[in-house]
Amino acid sequence: MSAVTFDHVSRHFGAVKAVDGVSLDIAEGEFFAMLGPSGSGKTTCLRLIAGFERPTAGNIRIFGDPVQNLPPYKRNVNTVFQDYALFPHLNVIDNVAYGLMIAGQGRRQRHAAAEEALELVRLSGYGARKPSELSGGQRQRVALARALVNKPRVLLLDEPLGALDLRLREQMQEELKSLQRQLRITFVFVTHDQGEALSMADRVAVFDHGQIIQTGTPEDIYFRPEVPFVADFVGSSNVLPEALVARLTGESRPASIRPERLKLAAEGPLRARVTGLSFLGLATRVSLEAGDTRLTCLLPQDAARPAEGEDVALDWEPGDLHMMKAGA
Amino acid sequence: MSMVRTEAIPPQERGAGIGTRISDVLWRHPAVLIVLLLLPPALWLGIIYLGSLFALLVQSFFSIDHFTGLIRYEFTLDTYAELFRPSNFDIILRTVTMAICVSLASAAISFPIAYFAARYARGAWRALFYLGIMMPLWSSYLVKIYAWKLILAKEGILTWALQGLHLEWLLDAFLALPVIGGNSLSVSTTGTFIVFVYVWLPFMVLPIQAALERVPTSMLEASGDLGARPGQTFRHVLLPLALPGVIAGSIFTFSLTLGDYIIPQIIGTSRLFIGQAVYQHQGIAGNIPLAAAFAVVPILIMGVYLWIAKRMGAFDAL
């Protein structure tokens, strides 16, 4: 059964089409990522599921029930907010138990459940503290526990890792992933970080200008982008324009090629000039210009490095050139 | 372009004026600067402000000789005991009750206004809000009170408007009520109450608005997300977070009502409020000790009030 279904859903703010005719289908138990640059409509989609926004057109279903006329407090979904939105006047245990208190549970019962949820996010014993006494990562976990304690059927996460530093973010990514496997709740995760989306999600929807550009598994999105935007935004892949591809293959369609699949060779179908080199640790990134087209190539650290300004030839295996949809 | 040749000046000789030398001394001794800056306000606060308050406090421990009308400069608690005589204690009760009612009504009226201003008003609406709230403060306090006297008088615009609506019977029924009624609104306790609320309202709206402005929208959304209906969100999230603002506003409305003697003088019954009692005792009656004792009452009440507010956790979210 589908957990969340969008049927041609739009949310317009005056002339601004924040979400424009989006249809999607999120399966039960799935870890679904909405990926896109800021202003692409992904957060508005999440808010439509939560009920903070109402669609101007289209239907939204949660487990088959139409919800577009249901206020947030009547939906069986919970949200982890980008700024966590913990209540500053309540301590951690009362924050976590808030939903249960609203549901009318007694003090002892809800505190026991909240303590259990805190254990789940490895914060047992922190109940008496105020949110202001916690670090960013701890607040994030409290926000997670506060949502999970209500046993939602869908958990919505709005860029929950955005405010954390890199190390903590990587750690939380793994924890979220294992938590999702353990609880088997449908996770809908909004992020602008392609690495995060690809590493965590079962399926990814790429948003741009209020529309879904492509939906697929991380491998689909990464290796088989359908349009240049996806190739560029998600994979930082090289996008070859139609004219160039026509010259190389005879087909008038844009194509993409992964930087690590591009090879510097003595002979090759494409000639380019080296415009910059940067050291990345595992590899060296070579910036290239082939006419008007900018390309990047990742060289293994043991490969011979060209000099800046040098003219080089580029080569690749035939299967590495991925053809995309024309006219996009 | 012409080249300008500059002579190198040794740093010691650069700008040897008196201002520069003072600046140099202050830069080397920052403590001197702090003392210079704080000395005038500290003197003002310490001597003129707290000193006069202390003098007032001392007066309240003296008493008056009822035969000669002279003040006896001996320490006694008799004057305070006099406050508990029914005629005096009535005044205190009446004033405190009025201050409580005025604060509650101000808070109830202010909250929706402040909420709208904090959450929805942008641009021109926001300017209009500030103008609407502040403008009554720009005109004279006395003018406003006399204007209200005319509005509330028997021949005033309110009666006229109610006559036009054939609702005069409603006003008459209200005025027939004991305690809060009277001959007309301008000579009733209700009239005093209305004018108090009108005059102090800005002092309640602005702190509440400032408090609500600090509550992020996501906090209210989170509450709804966790199952709370709007009423529950108000009770469990919005009100607790706005409480410091409500308390701050009520400190104004409460203490200003406790001390005011002009509004009940012009609008209302002949029954006294604390401010009027102080005025009469120190003026016509010449009973400075009793006037001082009366003046101490609002200070004590406010002290107790703040202590209770703190105990209730009103300042926890600050």
Interface residues (C-beta under 8 A of the other chain):
Chain A: A50 G51 F52 P71 P72 Y73 V77 N78 T79 F81 Q82 D83 A85 L86 F87 P88 H89 Y98 G99 M101 I102 A103 R146 A147 N150
Chain B: P216 S218 M219 E221 A222 S223 G224 D225 L226 G227 A228 R229 Q232 H236 V237 P240 L241 G313 D316 A317
